[in-house]
Amino acid sequence: MPHTRTRRDRSPFDCYLTEINQTPLLTADEEQELARRIAQGDAVARDRLIRANLRLVVAVARTYAGKCLPLEDLIAEGNLGLVRAAEGFDADAGTRFSTYATYWVKQSIRSALRRDGSTVRLPHHMCGLLTKWHQAANVLRRELGRPPSEEEIAERLGLSDKRLRAVRKALRVRGSGQLPDAPDGGAPLDQFAAREIFAPLGLRDMMFRPPRRLIPRIAPTGVWRGHPVAGVVNDQNAAILGGVAGHAGLFSTAADLARFAQFMLGQGALRNGPRLLKAETVRTFTAIAVPARRGSSARTLGWEALPTGEEVSSAGTLLGSRSYGHTGWTGTSLWIDPDRGLFVVLLTNRAYAPRSRTSFGVLKEVRGRVADAAARALDER
């Protein structure tokens, strides 16, 4: 007689697949009702919506099979995206939850592939441990509101000192993160910036990859199939780097940007605060390195400078010749005039509704008018 596999014969993964396939699917009305309950903090509704869509994650994960990570790990990463989708689904958006959730599931899986995919071959058990390591790091980041230390991650996973040393070595091999104080390399950019810049300046709301609990405070800058998307970097190059890059991916508030501008006007120090940079360093940082050309503004080491070389300038017409600033595609801008001791912060989410976007020339005009109004107000005092 042919042998029939019993539950005891099957792997835990096979049992998981069987269990989620037995979970009833939801109707559109049920999804909307659960979403409304979730918005009111109903954890039971959240769990039901997630469990009813676990098979969606498996279907999406299978399309990425064979790309450096085991299917089980791809599903685990996709489930994190499913949780985020369940917490952000709008009952009144007029679309099914699966349509909205697919975006977040794919984002989570792709992020894991960028992070963990490597041409360097590590033992299978170590690949699995690294996946758990990054998952624990993400959970702790949300809980603590800051990047966790390696010791905190190791404690969460219950790793021995020997095991932690093995993980550190594997991380160096992968090139996905070294010790913050390692003599042969630096910390990841987000950890370095948080430790050396944001924390000393008291910039509590300035960060890369904001945790989900902050999403309600973040203005959406994109739309995915009718749903607003917030807290996700818009720049594709920065997205490939996991949302952390020198040119994009930083989230902040007007208050924290104002504090940073005061730091720059203070030549590397806040009033009554510690000096983080020498005044000479700030002058070098903001001195023109590339002269303006027709249609192209002057540049410092990381800043746009005057003249902008444009008919309509986001800096307006009144800021001093030593002014410098930075603008963002989503509609953000910061200009600093050291001669007046003036800074102008304007944060918009112009990129939110593509169909209603006006030209960038209109936004530059608005920025310029705001800058000129600020300069006039100061000059008339």
N, C-alpha and C positions, 0 to 999 in steps of 0.2 A: 504494500500500500504506500502511496506517496506520503511523504512527511508533511504535515500541516504545521506551519510556524505558529507557536503560541506567543502570548504577550511576553512571557519570560524569555523566549528565544530572540525577540526583536531588540534592536538597540534602543536606547533612550530617544534618539533622534527620530526613529521610525514611530515610536509611541507618541511623540510630540506631534508629528504630522497627522497621525490618525486622530488624535484628540481635537486638533484645531479644525479638521475637516468635518467633525461631527457637530461643531458649534453652529447654530442656526444663523443665517444671514439676516440682515436688517432691512426693513422697508425704508423708503425715503422719509415717511412720516416718523418712524421710530428714530431715525438718525437725527432729525430735527428736534424731537423731544429730548433725546439724550444730550444733544449739544446745548440746549437751553438749561438743562439741569447741571451740566458741567460748568457752564458760565457762572452758576450760583455756588460752585464749590462741591458738587456732589461727586464724591470719589467712586461710588458704586456705578454711577452712570458712565464715568470715564472708563472704568475697567471693562464694562460691558461693551462699549464701543470699540475698545482696543481688541478684546478677545474675538469679537465678531469679524474683525478684519485682519487677523493674523495670517490667514491664507493668502491675502493680497501681498503681504511682505514676501512670502515664500515664492510666489509667482514672479515678483520683480527680481528677487535675489537670484533666481535661476537664470535670468538673462545675463547675469554677470559672472556665472560659474566659469571656473578655469582661469580667472584673472588674479592670480597670486594669493587669494584668500580662500579657505575652505568654505563650502556652502553654509555650514553651521555658523561660521563667523559673519558671513554676509547677512544671514537672517538676523543674527543678534544685533548687528549695526542697523539694519533696516527697521527693527522693532523700536529702536531709539527714535528714529524719524517718525514712526507711527505714533508714538507717545506725544511727540511735539505737535503732530497734526491734530490729535484728539483734543489737545489743550487749546488749540487756536482756531478750530473749525467754527465758522459762523453759520448759525442755523438759518439765517435769512438771506444767504448768498444765492440760493436758487440752484445749487449744484449738489451732486451726490458726494458723500464723504470720500469714496474711493478715488474720485477725480482729484480732490484736494490732497488726499494723503499720499498719492503716488509721487507727487512732487517732493515731499519731505522724505519719503522712503528712499527715493533715488539720490537725493542730496546727501543723506546720511551714508549710504553705501559708497557713493563716489568719493566722499570725504575719507572714508576708511581705506579705500583703494589707493588714494593719493598718499595717505599717511603711512600705510603698512605695506603697500605693494612695493616690491624691490627686486632687483636682479640678483641681489645677494641672497643665497639660499641659507636659511636657518632651519634648525630642526623643527619638525611639525609642532612638537609640544611647546617650543619657544614662541612660534608664531601665534599659537593660541594664547599664551601668557601675555604677549605684547598687546593682543587685542583686548584682553581683560584689563591690562594696565591702562590703555587709553580710555576705555569705557569708565573705569574707576576715576581717572583724572577728570573726565568730563562731568561726572556726577559730583565730585568734590568741588569742581570749579563753580557749579551752580549752587551748591550748599554754602560754600565759603564766600562767594562773591569775589574770588581772586584765584590766580593759578596756584594749585597745591604744590607743596614740596614733594620730592621723591620719597622722603620718609613717611609723609602722610599717606601717599598712595600705597606704599608698601604695607603700612599698618592696616589700611582698609582691606587689602588683599590677604593679610596674614602671612606675609613673606618673611622668611628668615633672613639674616644678614647675608648668608651665602647665596640665597636665591636673589636677593636684591643686587648683589654684585654681578650675578649672571645677567640680570635684566639690564643693568647699566652697560655692560659690555655689548649686549645685543642692540641696545639703542644706539651706541656709537657705531656699530657695524652698519646698522640701517641708516645712520645719519639723520635720524628723526628727532634728535634731542639729546644734548649733552648736559652734564651737570652745570648748574649756574656758575659755580666757582671752579670749573675744571681748568687746569693750567693749559691744556692743549686746545681749547675752544671756548666759545661763548654760549650764553643761554639763548634759547629761542627768543625771537624779537619781542613777542608779547610779554614773556616773563621778565625780560631785561627792562622793557619800558615801564612795566608795572612797578618793579623794584627800584629802579634808578631815577625815574621821572615822575610817574603819577603819584606814588605814595609820598615822596618827600614834598611835593607841591600841594598835597591834599586834594588831588583830582579824583574824587571818589566815583564820578560817573564817566570817566574816560577809560575806554578799554577796547580791546579787540574781542570778537566773538561774544557778545553779551549773552548772559544766561537767560533761559526762557522766562524766568520770573520778571524780567525787565521788559519783555516784549510789549505789554500794554502801554508802556511809557514811550515807545519808539515810534516815530512817524513812519508809515509805510512808504517805501520807495520803489515798489514794483507791484505788478499784478500777475497772478498765475491762475488762468482759467476762471477769472471772475473774483478771485480771493486776493485781498491785500497781502503783501509779503513785507515783513519788517524784521530788522535785526540780522539781515543777510547781506553780505557785501555784493554790490552790483557789478564791480569790475571783474571781468572774467579772468584776467591774469592773477589777481589777488585770490579769486575763488579757487584756482588751481593750486595755489599755495596754502589752501586750507583756511582762507579768510584772514591771514596775517601777512601783511606786506608793508614795505616802506612807503609805498605810494597810495595805498587804499586799504580800507577795512577797519579804520578807527572810528568808533562811535563816541559821542560826547554830548554835553549839554551846553547851552549858551553860557551858563554860569562858570563851568569849568574852562571853557575856551577864553572867557574873560580873565580868569585867573592866570591862564597860561600867557595871554597877551601882556598882562601886568608883569609877569616874570621876564618876558622878552624886553619890555620897556625898562625894566629894572636892571638890564644888562647882565642877566643871569642870576638874579635873586629877587625874591618877593620882599616887600617892605616888612621889616622886623623878622625876616625868615632867613634860613641858611642860604649861603651862596653855593649854587650847584655848578655854575660855569664861570670862568673868568670873563671879564668884560671884553678882553681882547678876542676870546673865542666867539662871543656873540657878534662882535663887529665883523669878524672874518666870515661868520655864518651868513650875515645879511649884506655883505658887500657884493656888488655886481660882479659876477664871474663871466657872464655871457652878455655882450651888448645887445641892445634891441635892433631888430631888423624890420623891414617893411612887413607888416602883418604878423610880427612875432615879438613878444615882449622881452624885455631884459630879464635875466635870471641870476639869482644868487645860488648858493649851495642849498637848494631845496625850496626856494621861494620864488614867486613871480615878483618882478620889480618894475619900477617906473623908469622910462616910459613903456607903456604896454604895446605901442606900435599899432593900436587899433583906433578906428574912427569912434567907436563907442567903447569906453573902458569901464570895467567893473569897479575901478578905483575912483571914478569920477574925474573932476578937473581941478580940485582944490587941494588934494593931499600933497604933502611935501615931497621933494625930489628923492629923499632917502627912504620913502615908504616902500613896504614890501607886504606881500599877502599870499593867500592860497585860496583857490576856488575848487569846488567839487562838481562833478557831473550831475549829481543828484539835486543840486541847487544850493549848496552851502558856500559860504565865503567868509574870510577873515582878512582884514587889512589893518596894518599897524603903521602909524605915522610917528616916528621917533622925535621929529622936530616939534610937534605939537604935544607929544605925550598922549596921543589919541589912538584908540583902536575901535574898529567897527566890525561887529559880528552880525551876520545875517544868515539864518538857517531856514531853508525852505525844502520841501520835498517835491520839487518840480517834476521829477521823473516818475511820480506815482501813477499818473493817468496818461499813458502814451497818446491816446486819441485826442486829448485836450491840450497837449503840449503846444506852446508857442515857440517861436524861434529863440535861440540862445541870445540873439541881439536884444530881445525884449528884457530878458533876465539881466543882462549886463547893464542895460539902461536903468533898471530898478536898483541894482546894486550901486551904480554910480550916483544916482540921486540920493540914496541913503547916506553914502559916504560924504557927498557935498553938504547935505543937511547937517550932519554931525560936525563937519569942519566949520561951517558958518556959525552954528550954535556955540561952539567953543570960542571962535574968534570974537563973537559979539559979547562975551561975558566981561 
